[in-house]
Amino acid sequence: MKVDIRDHGSPWRKLLTIEVPPDELESAFQSVVEEFRSRVALPGFRKGHVPRNVLELQFGHSMEHEVLERVVKRSYESAVREQKLTPISYPTIEKIEFTRGKPLTYEAQVEIRPHVAPKDYFGLELPSREIAVSEEDLNRALGDLRERSAEWVAVDREAGDKDAVLVDYVRLNAKGKPIRKTEQKDALVELGASGLLEEFRKNLVGTKAGDHRTFDVT
């Protein structure tokens, strides 16, 4: 395989001209023929025993397409390894010239990772910036940390507006009958949560274990 490489508009955009010899094409074609032969059934022939010329007559275009796809993919990947390139994009394949018995040639455009050599960075001065942390900031951070590390503890008293309660609930229809598949067991309700519906907060604050409440939610 022959590979010619040159810059294409910029040092990190390369144009590869690749030439694949006829014997590689023929080897790929033979592999494709065997694959078609193993899965194709034609009248008058046993499966797996269709002659190559018959296969080419029936499926020549499809077989050539499969050969091109495989050979281009394999040769491009080999060329990239050979040239030690680091592509950062899929290649654009153009100008494919393919004739049975002759070399396959095509062009591949690809972008590679640019090499950046840092320079003139010694001796740079950057202004430092002091960040003042107030007592209020510190207290807020400590409060957040306490909230995240806190554990719920069961208490024997009425629920306050900063407590959480475990509730079993079910939705009722207009006639006061339970609605199927709306029952929930041991749902945790934080009474101080900002997103809690006011109806829940108003009706659950002041409750104790074992209490029952029925209320409307809009």
Backbone bond lengths (Angstrom), bond angles and torsions (degrees), N, CA, C in turn:
res aa  C-N    CA-C-N  psi(-1)  N-CA   C-N-CA  omega(-1)  CA-C   N-CA-C  phi
1 M - - - 1.465 - - 1.520 109.51 -
2 K 1.331 115.97 135.96 1.457 121.37 178.19 1.529 109.39 -108.01
3 V 1.331 114.92 139.39 1.464 120.32 179.88 1.518 109.00 -132.81
4 D 1.323 116.11 125.49 1.465 121.76 172.77 1.529 107.03 -115.00
5 I 1.325 116.88 130.86 1.457 120.41 -176.86 1.521 109.91 -128.55
6 R 1.332 115.44 138.74 1.465 120.20 177.16 1.526 109.15 -152.53
7 D 1.324 114.44 160.61 1.463 119.47 177.52 1.521 109.94 -65.83
8 H 1.320 114.51 148.33 1.465 119.46 -178.52 1.526 108.75 -131.12
9 G 1.327 115.29 78.67 1.463 120.73 179.10 1.507 114.12 93.56
10 S 1.340 117.38 -28.50 1.460 121.11 177.96 1.525 107.70 -160.26
11 P 1.339 117.48 160.65 1.471 119.81 -177.81 1.523 113.76 -63.52
12 W 1.326 118.34 -22.06 1.467 119.63 -178.83 1.530 112.69 -101.56
13 R 1.327 116.53 10.12 1.462 120.55 172.32 1.528 106.97 -119.91
14 K 1.319 116.94 117.33 1.457 121.52 -172.79 1.532 111.18 -111.88
15 L 1.327 114.06 147.89 1.463 121.79 173.94 1.521 107.52 -116.79
16 L 1.319 116.19 115.98 1.458 121.42 178.78 1.520 109.03 -104.26
17 T 1.322 115.93 127.82 1.463 121.41 171.20 1.518 106.82 -104.61
18 I 1.312 116.29 118.12 1.466 121.27 -171.33 1.523 109.59 -118.45
19 E 1.325 114.97 135.29 1.471 121.27 178.00 1.523 108.89 -123.63
20 V 1.329 114.91 123.77 1.465 121.28 -179.34 1.524 108.13 -107.28
21 P 1.341 118.77 127.01 1.468 120.59 -176.82 1.527 112.41 -67.64
22 P 1.348 116.64 156.26 1.469 121.13 -176.82 1.524 113.79 -58.88
23 D 1.350 117.64 -34.09 1.465 118.47 -176.97 1.534 111.83 -66.37
24 E 1.343 117.45 -32.63 1.467 119.83 175.59 1.526 110.60 -67.31
25 L 1.324 115.68 -40.02 1.464 119.77 177.65 1.522 110.93 -62.70
26 E 1.330 116.18 -43.62 1.460 120.23 -178.51 1.525 110.80 -65.15
27 S 1.340 116.68 -38.83 1.457 120.27 178.02 1.530 110.81 -63.05
28 A 1.338 116.33 -43.21 1.463 120.51 177.96 1.522 110.59 -65.32
29 F 1.337 116.23 -39.41 1.463 120.19 -179.82 1.526 110.55 -64.22
30 Q 1.331 116.65 -40.25 1.458 119.98 179.90 1.530 110.80 -64.25
31 S 1.328 116.66 -38.64 1.470 120.10 177.83 1.521 110.87 -63.17
32 V 1.340 116.03 -41.76 1.463 120.23 179.68 1.525 110.35 -66.71
33 V 1.329 117.09 -39.79 1.466 120.96 177.77 1.529 110.28 -58.34
34 E 1.334 116.44 -45.91 1.465 119.97 -178.91 1.529 111.34 -63.98
35 E 1.326 116.61 -36.81 1.465 119.31 178.80 1.528 110.98 -67.09
36 F 1.334 116.30 -43.72 1.469 119.72 177.34 1.525 110.03 -62.68
37 R 1.331 116.12 -42.11 1.466 120.46 -177.68 1.532 110.89 -61.43
38 S 1.335 116.46 -36.33 1.467 119.86 -176.02 1.525 112.91 -73.68
39 R 1.341 116.50 -21.56 1.468 116.94 -176.15 1.532 114.64 -117.49
40 V 1.325 117.42 -2.80 1.462 120.42 -177.49 1.524 110.10 -100.22
41 A 1.318 116.00 136.68 1.471 121.50 174.72 1.524 108.23 -118.80
42 L 1.333 116.72 122.19 1.463 121.90 178.82 1.523 109.41 -121.08
43 P 1.330 117.25 144.71 1.472 120.46 178.90 1.525 111.15 -57.04
44 G 1.327 115.84 132.96 1.457 120.94 177.38 1.513 113.81 92.44
45 F 1.324 117.78 -4.76 1.466 120.87 -179.52 1.526 109.66 -132.11
46 R 1.328 115.18 142.75 1.453 118.79 173.57 1.520 109.49 -73.40
47 K 1.333 115.01 147.40 1.458 119.13 179.21 1.528 109.55 -61.61
48 G 1.325 115.70 130.01 1.457 121.01 -178.10 1.512 113.41 91.89
49 H 1.349 117.66 -1.43 1.465 120.80 -177.87 1.524 112.37 -126.79
50 V 1.338 117.30 20.82 1.464 119.50 178.27 1.526 108.68 -75.28
51 P 1.345 118.96 128.19 1.463 121.13 179.93 1.531 111.73 -60.02
52 R 1.332 115.22 151.85 1.461 120.23 -177.27 1.518 111.42 -61.65
53 N 1.330 117.79 -41.50 1.464 118.92 -177.13 1.530 111.82 -64.57
54 V 1.342 116.15 -31.91 1.465 119.71 177.61 1.527 109.92 -70.80
55 L 1.325 115.86 -41.46 1.464 119.65 177.75 1.527 111.19 -61.41
56 E 1.337 115.87 -43.78 1.466 119.38 -179.43 1.522 111.09 -65.66
57 L 1.338 116.60 -35.41 1.456 120.07 178.97 1.530 110.74 -66.10
58 Q 1.333 116.22 -39.34 1.462 120.93 -176.62 1.531 112.66 -83.49
59 F 1.339 116.29 -39.17 1.466 119.85 -170.56 1.529 113.04 -127.27
60 G 1.317 116.68 22.41 1.464 120.40 -174.60 1.522 113.76 -54.05
61 H 1.329 116.77 -45.85 1.467 120.02 -177.40 1.530 110.90 -64.00
62 S 1.321 116.63 -44.96 1.468 120.32 179.68 1.521 111.32 -64.34
63 M 1.325 116.29 -38.57 1.459 119.99 -179.69 1.520 111.11 -67.62
64 E 1.322 117.48 -42.19 1.466 120.10 178.20 1.529 110.81 -63.24
65 H 1.316 116.62 -40.22 1.466 120.22 178.15 1.528 110.49 -61.12
66 E 1.327 116.89 -42.66 1.461 121.15 179.38 1.526 110.92 -65.22
67 V 1.333 116.81 -41.59 1.468 121.00 178.70 1.525 110.65 -62.35
68 L 1.328 116.54 -47.37 1.466 120.20 -179.94 1.524 111.12 -59.19
69 E 1.318 116.24 -45.61 1.468 120.15 -178.04 1.525 110.93 -60.00
70 R 1.326 116.30 -44.04 1.466 120.02 -178.52 1.525 111.94 -69.64
71 V 1.328 116.30 -46.21 1.461 119.78 -175.11 1.524 110.98 -67.82
72 V 1.319 117.45 -41.73 1.466 119.99 179.18 1.525 110.00 -63.02
73 K 1.318 117.06 -45.76 1.472 120.28 179.96 1.522 111.01 -60.96
74 R 1.325 116.31 -47.71 1.461 120.44 -176.94 1.526 111.64 -67.11
75 S 1.329 117.22 -43.14 1.465 119.82 -177.48 1.523 111.69 -71.09
76 Y 1.341 117.04 -35.22 1.468 119.41 177.41 1.529 110.39 -64.24
77 E 1.333 116.82 -46.99 1.465 120.04 179.72 1.525 111.04 -61.80
78 S 1.327 117.04 -38.28 1.460 120.92 177.93 1.530 111.04 -66.04
79 A 1.337 116.84 -40.80 1.465 120.63 179.40 1.523 111.47 -64.75
80 V 1.320 116.77 -40.29 1.472 120.66 178.80 1.524 110.50 -62.33
81 R 1.341 116.61 -42.69 1.468 119.61 178.08 1.518 111.01 -65.73
82 E 1.324 115.35 -43.41 1.465 120.29 -177.92 1.527 111.67 -62.03
83 Q 1.330 116.84 -39.29 1.465 121.39 -178.22 1.532 112.61 -88.17
84 K 1.351 116.39 0.19 1.474 121.74 179.00 1.533 111.69 56.24
85 L 1.323 115.53 45.69 1.464 120.87 178.34 1.532 109.93 -92.23
86 T 1.327 115.17 156.02 1.470 121.03 176.53 1.525 108.30 -123.48
87 P 1.331 118.52 82.32 1.471 121.24 -177.71 1.526 111.72 -63.57
88 I 1.338 115.55 144.24 1.465 120.87 173.96 1.528 110.14 -118.42
89 S 1.323 116.84 10.81 1.463 120.54 178.53 1.522 108.47 -149.19
90 Y 1.330 116.09 163.76 1.454 120.41 173.34 1.529 108.72 -73.49
91 P 1.329 117.77 146.86 1.462 119.32 -178.23 1.524 112.14 -75.35
92 T 1.320 114.82 153.70 1.461 121.69 169.74 1.521 106.98 -101.48
93 I 1.328 117.24 116.16 1.463 122.13 -176.59 1.525 109.03 -96.81
94 E 1.330 116.18 126.97 1.469 121.12 -177.96 1.527 110.07 -140.10
95 K 1.326 113.91 168.08 1.474 123.48 172.38 1.528 112.12 52.15
96 I 1.329 115.54 51.40 1.465 119.83 177.43 1.526 109.14 -77.78
97 E 1.314 116.37 125.74 1.472 121.95 176.16 1.522 107.54 -119.17
98 F 1.337 114.79 114.35 1.457 119.82 -173.55 1.519 109.75 -135.71
99 T 1.319 115.50 117.77 1.463 122.71 174.43 1.518 107.46 -137.18
100 R 1.332 116.32 129.82 1.465 120.04 -178.86 1.517 110.09 -56.38
101 G 1.346 115.80 133.36 1.458 121.39 179.44 1.513 113.87 89.11
102 K 1.350 117.22 -4.85 1.464 120.95 179.16 1.526 109.42 -122.69
103 P 1.348 117.08 163.22 1.468 118.83 178.50 1.532 111.12 -62.68
104 L 1.314 115.62 148.25 1.463 122.28 172.23 1.523 107.90 -90.85
105 T 1.324 117.39 129.43 1.465 120.87 176.16 1.527 109.00 -126.26
106 Y 1.322 114.68 146.84 1.468 120.15 175.68 1.520 108.94 -161.14
107 E 1.324 115.42 167.27 1.457 121.73 176.86 1.524 109.47 -114.94
108 A 1.322 115.16 143.21 1.466 121.44 177.54 1.522 108.65 -128.81
109 Q 1.334 115.43 120.51 1.466 120.37 175.01 1.523 108.35 -99.18
110 V 1.335 116.10 134.05 1.459 119.47 -177.30 1.525 109.68 -151.01
111 E 1.320 115.11 145.88 1.462 120.79 174.58 1.523 108.88 -95.42
112 I 1.333 115.93 138.25 1.455 120.79 -179.35 1.523 109.76 -116.77
113 R 1.316 115.18 164.82 1.459 119.68 179.27 1.529 108.90 -68.60
114 P 1.328 117.61 121.45 1.469 119.47 -178.56 1.523 111.35 -69.75
115 H 1.301 115.01 147.16 1.465 120.53 175.96 1.519 108.38 -95.98
116 V 1.305 115.61 118.26 1.463 120.72 -179.39 1.521 108.28 -111.42
117 A 1.326 115.72 119.41 1.463 120.90 178.55 1.522 109.10 -98.48
118 P 1.326 118.22 110.39 1.468 119.43 -179.95 1.524 111.39 -66.16
119 K 1.305 115.93 142.36 1.463 119.97 178.67 1.523 109.52 -150.78
120 D 1.316 114.66 159.24 1.472 122.66 176.84 1.520 112.27 55.96
121 Y 1.330 116.82 36.81 1.456 117.90 178.49 1.535 112.54 -107.53
122 F 1.346 116.50 -4.94 1.457 118.99 177.22 1.523 109.94 -74.17
123 G 1.315 115.93 141.77 1.458 120.04 176.10 1.506 115.01 82.05
124 L 1.349 117.56 4.93 1.461 119.17 178.22 1.527 109.99 -69.02
125 E 1.302 115.93 140.90 1.454 121.00 179.18 1.525 109.77 -113.65
126 L 1.294 115.03 132.91 1.459 120.91 177.96 1.523 108.96 -119.09
127 P 1.310 116.96 132.74 1.468 118.82 179.35 1.526 110.32 -69.21
128 S 1.309 115.56 136.07 1.464 119.84 176.57 1.521 109.63 -86.41
129 R 1.308 115.36 150.45 1.456 119.91 -179.13 1.521 109.36 -129.38
130 E 1.294 115.02 123.49 1.454 119.55 178.63 1.527 109.86 -85.61
131 I 1.300 114.45 136.12 1.463 119.98 177.66 1.524 108.11 -107.65
132 A 1.290 115.25 117.42 1.466 120.11 -178.93 1.525 109.99 -85.55
133 V 1.316 116.14 127.77 1.462 122.16 177.68 1.522 108.10 -107.71
134 S 1.312 116.22 115.69 1.461 120.50 -178.69 1.522 110.48 -82.07
135 E 1.327 115.32 165.75 1.462 119.80 177.01 1.526 110.81 -63.42
136 E 1.333 115.29 -32.87 1.464 119.30 177.39 1.525 111.01 -64.52
137 D 1.350 116.71 -43.00 1.466 120.44 177.21 1.524 110.71 -60.73
138 L 1.332 115.48 -43.45 1.462 120.12 -178.73 1.523 111.01 -63.74
139 N 1.320 116.21 -44.23 1.467 119.59 -179.87 1.525 111.51 -64.85
140 R 1.347 115.84 -37.62 1.459 119.20 178.86 1.530 110.50 -64.45
141 A 1.349 116.36 -43.83 1.461 120.29 179.62 1.523 111.13 -64.05
142 L 1.338 116.47 -41.47 1.463 119.41 178.28 1.526 111.15 -65.10
143 G 1.336 116.13 -37.93 1.457 119.59 177.31 1.514 111.99 -63.46
144 D 1.343 116.11 -42.57 1.466 119.72 177.46 1.521 110.86 -61.91
145 L 1.342 115.89 -41.50 1.463 120.14 179.79 1.524 110.97 -63.67
146 R 1.330 116.48 -40.95 1.463 119.64 177.89 1.527 110.92 -63.37
147 E 1.343 115.99 -40.94 1.463 119.44 -179.99 1.521 111.11 -62.02
148 R 1.346 116.22 -42.77 1.467 119.84 -177.91 1.527 111.91 -69.94
149 S 1.337 116.30 -29.46 1.469 120.04 -176.66 1.519 112.84 -93.73
150 A 1.326 117.57 -4.31 1.467 120.46 -174.68 1.524 111.15 -70.37
151 E 1.321 116.13 153.12 1.459 123.06 175.79 1.528 109.10 -120.27
152 W 1.339 115.42 143.11 1.461 119.41 176.54 1.526 109.51 -76.22
153 V 1.325 115.88 134.37 1.465 122.00 179.89 1.527 108.53 -126.51
154 A 1.328 116.26 132.05 1.473 120.58 179.81 1.534 110.30 -68.28
155 V 1.332 116.35 137.61 1.473 121.61 179.03 1.526 109.15 -130.78
156 D 1.336 115.47 151.47 1.471 120.92 -179.37 1.525 108.76 -102.82
157 R 1.330 115.23 75.86 1.468 121.23 178.86 1.515 108.35 -163.33
158 E 1.328 116.02 178.22 1.459 120.20 176.38 1.533 110.45 -70.42
159 A 1.334 115.44 148.00 1.465 120.60 -179.92 1.524 110.20 -72.61
160 G 1.348 115.63 131.99 1.455 120.94 176.44 1.513 111.26 -95.58
161 D 1.341 116.42 174.21 1.466 119.48 -174.84 1.524 113.46 -74.94
162 K 1.344 118.74 -2.68 1.459 121.85 175.09 1.523 111.61 -111.11
163 D 1.320 116.57 2.71 1.466 121.02 -178.09 1.528 111.05 -86.42
164 A 1.335 113.85 175.16 1.466 121.46 171.28 1.518 107.64 -124.76
165 V 1.312 116.24 146.53 1.465 120.54 -179.89 1.520 109.76 -128.31
166 L 1.333 115.19 147.33 1.466 121.45 172.31 1.518 107.59 -97.13
167 V 1.328 116.39 124.47 1.458 119.64 -175.79 1.521 110.66 -128.27
168 D 1.327 114.97 148.67 1.462 122.38 166.25 1.524 106.00 -104.44
169 Y 1.319 117.22 128.92 1.465 117.50 -178.60 1.522 110.87 -140.83
170 V 1.329 114.53 161.92 1.451 121.78 175.88 1.527 107.87 -148.64
171 R 1.310 116.51 142.75 1.460 120.54 177.38 1.528 109.71 -81.13
172 L 1.342 115.01 143.56 1.463 121.01 179.40 1.523 109.94 -113.85
173 N 1.335 115.75 149.29 1.462 119.20 175.97 1.525 110.07 -83.99
174 A 1.321 116.55 -175.40 1.471 120.91 -176.13 1.522 112.38 -62.53
175 K 1.339 116.69 -22.17 1.468 120.42 179.30 1.528 112.29 -92.98
176 G 1.330 116.06 5.01 1.460 119.39 179.17 1.510 114.32 81.48
177 K 1.347 117.01 14.09 1.456 121.35 179.90 1.535 109.82 -96.26
178 P 1.352 117.57 142.86 1.470 120.23 179.30 1.527 111.88 -61.21
179 I 1.323 115.71 139.46 1.464 122.02 176.03 1.525 108.34 -90.63
180 R 1.317 116.38 131.76 1.467 121.53 -177.12 1.527 111.56 -58.88
181 K 1.327 114.42 142.59 1.469 123.76 174.21 1.531 113.17 62.92
182 T 1.325 117.05 25.73 1.475 119.67 174.66 1.522 111.02 -113.93
183 E 1.337 117.26 4.33 1.462 120.04 -177.68 1.527 110.46 -77.24
184 Q 1.307 116.90 138.33 1.458 122.70 179.45 1.524 109.05 -133.66
185 K 1.322 116.43 132.38 1.462 121.95 179.87 1.533 110.06 -107.29
186 D 1.344 115.71 141.21 1.467 123.08 173.97 1.525 112.61 52.26
187 A 1.321 116.57 46.51 1.466 120.68 175.67 1.529 108.76 -80.06
188 L 1.340 116.55 129.15 1.463 121.22 179.72 1.523 109.13 -85.59
189 V 1.326 116.17 122.79 1.465 121.90 179.53 1.528 107.93 -120.18
190 E 1.340 116.11 114.63 1.463 120.59 177.19 1.525 108.00 -88.06
191 L 1.317 116.05 113.96 1.464 120.55 -173.51 1.522 112.48 -71.55
192 G 1.324 117.69 -17.98 1.459 120.09 178.46 1.513 113.64 -96.81
193 A 1.348 117.83 2.09 1.468 120.98 -178.03 1.526 110.30 -67.89
194 S 1.343 115.49 138.79 1.467 119.69 -176.44 1.521 112.34 -67.82
195 G 1.336 118.11 -27.46 1.460 120.32 -176.94 1.514 114.42 -90.47
196 L 1.328 117.59 2.96 1.463 120.05 -177.46 1.525 110.63 -73.70
197 L 1.341 116.28 135.36 1.462 120.36 177.14 1.530 110.05 -61.32
198 E 1.328 115.30 139.04 1.463 120.14 -175.86 1.528 111.78 -61.80
199 E 1.347 117.61 -31.40 1.460 120.13 178.79 1.529 111.31 -61.77
200 F 1.338 116.55 -38.14 1.463 119.60 177.86 1.526 110.44 -67.87
201 R 1.329 116.02 -45.99 1.456 119.40 -178.19 1.538 110.72 -60.09
202 K 1.329 115.89 -48.17 1.461 120.98 -175.62 1.526 111.79 -63.58
203 N 1.334 117.69 -37.19 1.461 120.71 -174.88 1.528 113.70 -89.93
204 L 1.340 117.59 -16.70 1.466 119.25 -178.13 1.524 112.85 -100.50
205 V 1.331 117.45 -26.98 1.467 119.00 174.79 1.528 108.15 -64.03
206 G 1.317 116.18 130.35 1.462 120.74 -178.85 1.510 114.26 96.44
207 T 1.332 117.72 -4.37 1.463 120.05 178.62 1.521 110.78 -82.66
208 K 1.332 115.51 160.97 1.459 122.05 174.84 1.528 108.01 -128.07
209 A 1.321 115.38 167.65 1.469 120.69 179.90 1.521 110.21 -55.31
210 G 1.339 116.09 131.00 1.456 121.62 178.68 1.507 114.33 94.72
211 D 1.352 118.38 -9.96 1.463 120.62 179.38 1.522 111.11 -70.44
212 H 1.341 116.15 156.09 1.465 122.71 175.41 1.520 108.56 -122.53
213 R 1.326 115.80 141.27 1.455 120.81 177.41 1.527 108.90 -136.50
214 T 1.326 115.94 141.14 1.464 122.08 171.74 1.515 106.86 -127.45
215 F 1.348 116.43 124.62 1.466 119.13 -178.09 1.523 109.99 -152.13
216 D 1.323 114.23 160.01 1.464 121.26 -179.94 1.523 109.82 -88.56
217 V 1.321 115.30 143.68 1.467 122.25 176.03 1.511 107.50 -124.21
218 T 1.335 116.34 127.53 1.468 120.07 -179.70 1.512 110.12 -115.15
